[in-house]
Amino acid sequence: MNLKDFITNPIEFEYFEGLLSQLNEKAEHLTIATPENDTGVYPTAIAPRKLLRDELPFHSYEDIKQRYSTKEVVDCTLWLRKMHGGLGSSLDRSNYLKKYGRSTPGSKSTDLYIETEEFGAISLAEAQIIQASKKTSSFKKVVLQDLVNNDVKPNLDEMWKKREHLLNENFSRLASVVQQKLPTIKNGKLTTERLAPAGHGIFGYEVFKGPRPEGDNLVACIGNGEDLSSTPDRAIVNWMLTENIPVVMVTTTKTERDMKGGQIALKVEGDKTYLTIVEKAQAEQARQLEYFEKLGLREEDDDAFFNTNLVLVNFNAVKDYKIALPDLIKNQKGEYVQLEGAMGSVLLNSDRIARDQEKNLVHILNVNKENRAKFFNPIKKMDDFDYILENQSFNETIFHFKSLSL
């Protein structure tokens, strides 16, 4: 198979070829440190205080909010990149879609609707467009870009046609990035019998390598398309530009609702310390799942920092950094293996290179439990969406569903 004939996007080709090159490499297995076995892998809940102080570029959102808040329009171009490609197969919405005259699921963002006085029933994806257009009251320019697959793109294009009147010199659309379905592995060889996307790592890689919108003080923000909270406020962007912060990974203090997700950790290797993420699958492999789930929730623990997949990039500050490929994830689907990479892995592998040069690329911005809804409201199942809709105070402070003054 000639991959260059199959993968037309040169950046996606480079990305997939990088995943493929790792196919026969032995995967790294992370084992969390315990009192009996100090492996050098420390989620923040159990990391030695000195290590946290010296090696973790950590910032509290509450402190940033206090120090960098402004009522002025921030002089920047905010590039909002919303991921709409995921089907969200664990979110059963077949009966729900019938209310809106639909039978075929798209993405979560195109399939979940909110009721508004001004616009009637609109999907979360359409609400993202309207919300982004209103952000010009906070940022000099706003550019919205959809990160999609071919199945979802027509839905988004139709929504943009309805909202073309919102476009102006301060609010614009950048052409969608379309994630291609790629070959998988069967019996150790590439095959096109089953095609699948190669993970959201492509969006973390492509943001540095692909076309960018024009504009001064460009700051990109990558977030989930179904999460209307996945957009930064003025304080965060003002802080990044003022202090020349290259990349921010937004985390939130772990709660009982977050037991399954990835946690930021420090990994000591000789005289070097690196940032990493410990995932549920790694904990299962190390037979540490129960330990992993309880970290940050026990009385003796510090806060565990739960990864939200919300990432910001300040292009004024990233020029001198090398961007790495993600680690390969082998996703077994029956007799096929899907080759995937994660966005966090792109960033942390790049940060590892920077640390070897005595620099920091990635900074952690943690949002406490009280403020997490401002930036993180994942919808993994219909109960999550029902909770958001039913929490009236949340609607008023964040979504303003009735008037949609987002």
C-alpha positions as CSV (number, residue, x, y, z in Angstrom):
1,M,0.0,0.0,0.0
2,N,1.3,3.4,-0.9
3,L,0.3,5.6,2.0
4,K,1.0,8.8,0.1
5,D,-1.7,7.9,-2.4
6,F,-4.1,7.2,0.3
7,I,-3.4,10.1,2.8
8,T,-3.7,13.3,0.8
9,N,-3.0,15.8,3.7
10,P,0.8,15.9,4.2
11,I,0.5,16.8,7.9
12,E,-1.8,13.8,8.5
13,F,0.6,11.6,6.5
14,E,3.5,12.7,8.7
15,Y,1.4,12.1,11.8
16,F,0.2,8.6,10.8
17,E,3.7,7.6,9.5
18,G,5.0,8.6,13.0
19,L,2.4,6.3,14.6
20,L,3.2,3.5,12.3
21,S,6.9,3.7,13.0
22,Q,6.2,2.9,16.6
23,L,4.2,-0.3,15.8
24,N,6.9,-2.7,16.8
25,E,8.3,-0.7,19.7
26,K,7.7,-1.8,23.2
27,A,5.2,0.4,24.8
28,E,6.1,2.2,28.0
29,H,4.1,1.1,31.0
30,L,3.6,3.6,33.9
31,T,3.2,2.2,37.4
32,I,2.2,4.7,40.0
33,A,4.5,5.0,43.0
34,T,3.3,3.4,46.3
35,P,4.9,3.4,49.8
36,E,6.1,-0.1,49.0
37,N,7.3,0.5,45.5
38,D,8.7,3.9,44.6
39,T,8.5,3.8,40.8
40,G,9.2,7.6,40.3
41,V,5.8,8.2,38.9
42,Y,3.8,10.6,41.0
43,P,0.3,11.9,40.3
44,T,0.0,15.4,41.9
45,A,-2.1,13.9,44.7
46,I,0.9,12.0,46.1
47,A,3.9,13.8,44.6
48,P,6.6,15.0,47.1
49,R,6.0,18.7,47.9
50,K,9.6,19.7,46.9
51,L,9.1,18.0,43.5
52,L,5.9,19.8,42.9
53,R,7.4,23.1,43.9
54,D,10.5,22.7,41.7
55,E,9.3,20.7,38.7
56,L,5.6,21.4,38.1
57,P,4.9,24.7,36.2
58,F,1.5,25.0,38.0
59,H,-0.8,28.0,38.1
60,S,-4.2,28.4,39.9
61,Y,-7.0,29.8,37.8
62,E,-8.3,31.6,40.9
63,D,-4.9,33.4,41.2
64,I,-4.8,34.2,37.5
65,K,-8.3,35.5,37.6
66,Q,-7.4,37.9,40.4
67,R,-4.2,39.2,38.9
68,Y,-5.0,39.3,35.2
69,S,-8.7,40.1,34.9
70,T,-9.5,43.0,32.7
71,K,-12.7,44.8,31.4
72,E,-10.9,45.9,28.3
73,V,-11.0,44.0,25.0
74,V,-7.9,41.9,24.8
75,D,-5.7,42.8,21.9
76,C,-5.4,39.3,20.4
77,T,-6.7,37.0,17.7
78,L,-8.5,34.2,19.5
79,W,-8.5,31.0,17.3
80,L,-11.2,28.7,18.7
81,R,-10.9,25.1,17.4
82,K,-13.8,22.9,18.3
83,M,-13.6,19.1,18.0
84,H,-16.9,17.8,16.5
85,G,-15.7,14.5,15.1
86,G,-16.4,12.0,17.9
87,L,-19.5,9.9,17.6
88,G,-19.8,9.4,21.3
89,S,-21.1,5.9,21.0
90,S,-21.6,5.6,24.8
91,L,-24.2,8.4,24.7
92,D,-27.4,6.6,23.7
93,R,-29.6,9.3,22.0
94,S,-31.6,7.4,19.4
95,N,-35.0,8.2,21.0
96,Y,-33.9,11.7,21.8
97,L,-33.1,12.5,18.2
98,K,-36.6,11.5,17.1
99,K,-37.9,14.6,18.9
100,Y,-36.0,16.6,16.3
101,G,-37.0,14.6,13.3
102,R,-33.7,12.7,13.0
103,S,-32.7,9.1,13.0
104,T,-29.0,9.0,12.1
105,P,-26.6,10.1,14.8
106,G,-23.8,12.6,14.0
107,S,-21.5,13.9,16.6
108,K,-22.6,14.8,20.2
109,S,-22.4,18.5,19.4
110,T,-24.7,18.2,16.4
111,D,-27.2,15.9,18.1
112,L,-27.8,17.6,21.5
113,Y,-30.2,20.6,21.4
114,I,-30.9,23.5,23.7
115,E,-34.1,25.6,23.7
116,T,-33.7,29.4,23.3
117,E,-36.2,32.2,23.1
118,E,-34.4,34.0,20.3
119,F,-33.4,31.0,18.1
120,G,-35.7,28.2,19.2
121,A,-34.2,24.7,19.4
122,I,-30.5,24.7,18.2
123,S,-27.8,22.1,18.5
124,L,-24.7,22.7,20.7
125,A,-22.6,23.0,17.5
126,E,-24.8,25.9,16.3
127,A,-24.7,27.4,19.8
128,Q,-20.8,27.3,19.5
129,I,-21.0,29.5,16.4
130,I,-23.3,32.1,18.1
131,Q,-21.3,32.0,21.3
132,A,-18.0,32.6,19.4
133,S,-19.5,35.6,17.5
134,K,-20.3,37.2,20.8
135,K,-16.7,36.8,22.1
136,T,-15.6,39.8,20.0
137,S,-16.8,41.8,23.1
138,S,-13.8,40.3,24.9
139,F,-11.2,39.7,22.2
140,K,-10.2,42.0,19.3
141,K,-10.7,39.2,16.7
142,V,-12.2,35.8,17.0
143,V,-11.7,33.0,14.4
144,L,-13.8,29.8,14.7
145,Q,-12.6,26.5,13.1
146,D,-14.4,23.2,13.2
147,L,-12.4,20.0,13.6
148,V,-14.5,17.3,12.0
149,N,-14.8,14.1,10.0
150,N,-16.5,13.7,6.7
151,D,-19.7,12.4,8.2
152,V,-20.1,15.5,10.4
153,K,-18.9,18.2,8.0
154,P,-22.1,18.6,6.0
155,N,-24.1,19.2,9.3
156,L,-21.6,22.0,10.3
157,D,-21.6,23.5,6.8
158,E,-25.4,23.8,6.9
159,M,-25.3,25.5,10.3
160,W,-22.8,28.0,9.1
161,K,-25.1,28.9,6.1
162,K,-27.8,29.7,8.6
163,R,-25.4,32.0,10.6
164,E,-23.4,33.6,7.7
165,H,-24.8,37.0,8.8
166,L,-22.7,36.8,12.0
167,L,-19.5,37.0,10.0
168,N,-17.7,40.4,10.0
169,E,-14.2,41.9,10.1
170,N,-13.9,40.8,13.8
171,F,-15.5,37.4,13.6
172,S,-14.5,34.9,10.9
173,R,-14.5,31.2,10.0
174,L,-11.5,29.2,9.1
175,A,-12.0,26.2,6.8
176,S,-12.7,23.0,8.7
177,V,-10.0,20.5,9.4
178,V,-11.3,17.2,8.2
179,Q,-9.9,14.1,10.0
180,Q,-9.6,11.3,7.5
181,K,-10.4,7.6,8.3
182,L,-7.1,5.8,8.0
183,P,-5.9,2.2,7.5
184,T,-5.7,-0.2,10.4
185,I,-3.6,-3.3,11.2
186,K,-4.7,-6.8,10.5
187,N,-2.4,-9.8,11.0
188,G,0.5,-7.4,11.4
189,K,-0.1,-5.6,8.1
190,L,-1.8,-2.4,7.0
191,T,-5.3,-2.9,5.6
192,T,-8.1,-0.8,4.2
193,E,-10.7,-3.4,5.2
194,R,-11.4,-1.3,8.2
195,L,-10.8,2.4,8.3
196,A,-10.7,4.6,11.4
197,P,-9.5,8.0,12.5
198,A,-6.2,8.1,14.3
199,G,-7.2,9.9,17.5
200,H,-7.4,13.5,18.6
201,G,-3.6,13.7,18.7
202,I,-3.7,14.9,15.1
203,F,-5.4,18.2,16.3
204,G,-2.6,18.8,18.8
205,Y,0.0,18.1,16.2
206,E,-1.6,20.0,13.3
207,V,-2.2,23.2,15.3
208,F,1.5,23.8,15.2
209,K,2.1,22.5,11.7
210,G,-0.9,23.5,9.7
211,P,-2.3,26.8,8.3
212,R,-3.1,29.5,10.8
213,P,-5.4,32.5,10.7
214,E,-3.8,35.9,10.2
215,G,-3.8,38.3,13.2
216,D,-1.7,39.8,15.9
217,N,-1.1,38.0,19.2
218,L,-2.6,34.7,18.0
219,V,-3.8,32.4,20.8
220,A,-5.4,29.0,19.8
221,C,-7.8,27.2,22.0
222,I,-8.7,23.5,21.3
223,G,-11.8,22.2,23.1
224,N,-14.7,19.7,22.8
225,G,-17.4,20.8,20.4
226,E,-20.2,19.6,22.7
227,D,-18.8,21.6,25.6
228,L,-19.9,25.3,25.5
229,S,-17.6,25.9,28.4
230,S,-14.5,25.0,26.4
231,T,-13.5,28.6,25.7
232,P,-11.1,30.7,27.7
233,D,-11.9,34.0,29.4
234,R,-10.0,37.3,29.1
235,A,-7.9,36.7,32.3
236,I,-6.4,33.4,30.9
237,V,-5.5,34.9,27.5
238,N,-4.2,38.2,29.0
239,W,-2.0,36.2,31.4
240,M,-0.5,34.0,28.6
241,L,0.3,37.0,26.4
242,T,1.6,39.2,29.3
243,E,3.9,36.4,30.7
244,N,4.8,34.8,27.4
245,I,3.3,31.4,28.4
246,P,3.7,29.0,25.4
247,V,1.2,26.2,26.0
248,V,-1.4,25.7,28.7
249,M,-3.2,22.4,29.6
250,V,-6.3,23.2,31.6
251,T,-7.0,20.7,34.4
252,T,-9.6,20.7,37.2
253,T,-9.4,19.4,40.7
254,K,-10.6,15.8,40.7
255,T,-14.0,14.9,42.2
256,E,-15.9,11.7,42.6
257,R,-17.2,12.3,39.0
258,D,-13.7,12.1,37.6
259,M,-12.5,8.7,38.8
260,K,-12.0,7.3,35.3
261,G,-10.0,10.1,33.6
262,G,-6.3,10.9,33.2
263,Q,-4.3,12.6,35.9
264,I,-1.3,14.9,35.5
265,A,1.8,13.3,37.1
266,L,5.5,13.9,37.4
267,K,8.0,11.1,36.3
268,V,11.5,11.1,37.7
269,E,14.2,9.6,35.4
270,G,17.7,9.9,36.8
271,D,18.4,13.6,37.3
272,K,15.5,14.7,35.1
273,T,11.8,15.1,35.9
274,Y,9.1,15.1,33.2
275,L,5.4,15.8,33.0
276,T,3.1,12.9,32.1
277,I,-0.5,11.7,32.3
278,V,-1.5,8.5,34.0
279,E,-4.6,7.1,32.3
280,K,-7.1,4.5,33.5
281,A,-5.9,1.9,31.0
282,Q,-2.4,2.2,32.3
283,A,-3.6,1.8,35.9
284,E,-5.6,-1.3,34.9
285,Q,-2.5,-2.8,33.2
286,A,-0.5,-2.2,36.3
287,R,-3.3,-3.7,38.5
288,Q,-3.6,-0.3,40.2
289,L,-7.1,0.7,39.1
290,E,-8.7,1.0,42.6
291,Y,-5.6,3.0,43.8
292,F,-5.8,5.2,40.7
293,E,-9.5,6.0,41.2
294,K,-9.0,6.9,44.9
295,L,-6.1,9.3,44.3
296,G,-7.0,12.8,45.3
297,L,-10.1,11.7,47.1
298,R,-8.4,10.3,50.2
299,E,-8.0,12.6,53.3
300,E,-4.2,12.3,53.2
301,D,-3.9,13.3,49.5
302,D,-3.2,16.6,47.8
303,D,-5.4,17.6,44.9
304,A,-5.3,15.4,41.8
305,F,-5.3,17.4,38.6
306,F,-7.8,15.9,36.1
307,N,-7.0,16.4,32.5
308,T,-9.9,18.3,30.6
309,N,-8.5,18.1,27.1
310,L,-8.8,21.9,26.9
311,V,-5.5,23.3,25.5
312,L,-4.3,26.8,24.7
313,V,-1.3,27.8,22.5
314,N,0.3,31.3,22.4
315,F,2.0,31.6,19.1
316,N,4.1,34.5,20.2
317,A,5.9,32.1,22.5
318,V,6.3,28.8,20.7
319,K,8.6,29.7,17.9
320,D,11.7,28.1,19.4
321,Y,10.2,24.8,20.5
322,K,10.3,21.4,18.6
323,I,6.9,19.6,18.3
324,A,6.9,15.9,18.8
325,L,4.6,13.1,17.7
326,P,2.4,11.4,20.2
327,D,3.0,7.9,21.6
328,L,1.2,5.2,19.8
329,I,-2.1,3.8,21.2
330,K,-3.1,0.4,19.9
331,N,-6.8,0.3,20.0
332,Q,-7.9,-3.3,19.5
333,K,-11.2,-3.6,17.6
334,G,-11.9,-7.3,17.0
335,E,-9.2,-8.6,14.6
336,Y,-8.2,-5.0,13.7
337,V,-5.8,-2.6,15.5
338,Q,-6.5,1.1,15.1
339,L,-3.4,3.3,15.4
340,E,-4.2,6.3,17.5
341,G,-2.5,9.2,19.3
342,A,-3.7,11.6,22.1
343,M,-3.4,15.3,22.1
344,G,-1.9,15.4,25.6
345,S,0.8,13.0,24.4
346,V,1.8,15.5,21.6
347,L,2.2,18.3,24.1
348,L,4.0,16.3,26.8
349,N,6.4,14.7,24.4
350,S,7.2,18.1,23.1
351,D,7.6,19.4,26.6
352,R,10.0,16.5,27.3
353,I,12.3,17.8,24.5
354,A,12.1,21.3,26.0
355,R,13.0,20.1,29.5
356,D,16.1,18.4,28.1
357,Q,17.0,21.9,26.9
358,E,16.2,23.4,30.4
359,K,13.0,25.0,29.2
360,N,9.3,24.6,29.8
361,L,6.8,24.4,27.0
362,V,3.7,23.2,28.9
363,H,2.1,24.9,31.9
364,I,-0.7,23.5,34.0
365,L,-3.6,25.7,34.8
366,N,-5.8,24.1,37.4
367,V,-9.4,25.2,38.0
368,N,-10.9,24.5,41.4
369,K,-14.2,22.6,42.0
370,E,-16.2,25.9,42.4
371,N,-15.1,27.3,39.0
372,R,-14.8,24.1,36.9
373,A,-18.2,24.6,35.2
374,K,-16.7,27.8,33.6
375,F,-14.4,25.7,31.5
376,F,-15.3,22.1,31.7
377,N,-18.7,20.4,31.3
378,P,-18.1,17.0,29.7
379,I,-21.1,15.2,28.2
380,K,-20.3,11.5,28.3
381,K,-23.8,10.2,28.7
382,M,-27.3,11.7,28.5
383,D,-27.4,12.0,32.3
384,D,-24.6,14.6,32.1
385,F,-26.6,16.6,29.6
386,D,-29.8,16.4,31.6
387,Y,-27.8,17.6,34.7
388,I,-26.6,20.7,32.7
389,L,-30.0,21.6,31.5
390,E,-31.6,21.1,34.9
391,N,-29.1,23.2,36.8
392,Q,-30.8,26.6,36.5
393,S,-28.1,28.6,38.2
394,F,-25.6,27.1,35.9
395,N,-27.7,28.0,32.8
396,E,-27.9,31.6,34.0
397,T,-24.2,32.1,34.7
398,I,-22.7,30.2,31.8
399,F,-25.0,29.4,29.0
400,H,-27.9,31.9,29.3
401,F,-30.0,29.4,27.3
402,K,-33.2,31.5,27.4
403,S,-31.7,34.5,25.6
404,L,-28.5,32.8,24.4
405,S,-26.5,35.9,25.2
406,L,-23.5,33.6,25.3
